[in-house]
Amino acid sequence: MQLDSDVIRALQAHGFEVAVETNGTISAPSELDWICVSPKAHAEIVQVEGDELKLVYPQAEPEAQPDKFEGMRFEHFFLQPLDSVDYDENLERTIVYCRRHPRWKLSLQTHKIVGLP
């Protein structure tokens, strides 16, 4: 991790809030204002608490299914449709999953939807 406690505190002293998105394989500094964990399949998750957990859906790997993350301590749980040639189907599957499991909310990459890189 390139962001250490000294840098975080220096930024906060100048009025900044510090947020990170991480794959969760390294513990995040406790001084962070917002932690988003976006786990990857086959990776050991060390950061099991934070503000949001964001998971790409659907994934073929059994260890990357949403129910595997239910016991983690996050305020928000988001599912993001897998961006592939099957995007419309993935979006529909994600919406169905969120409706059946209300803890999970839909997350969209709006920059891609509106055509920004």
Secondary structure by P-SEA (a helix, b strand, c coil): ccccaaaaaaaaaabbbbbbbccccccccccccbbbbbcccccccccccccbbbbccccccccccccccccccccbbbbbcccccaaaaaaaaaaaaaaacccbbbbbccccccccc
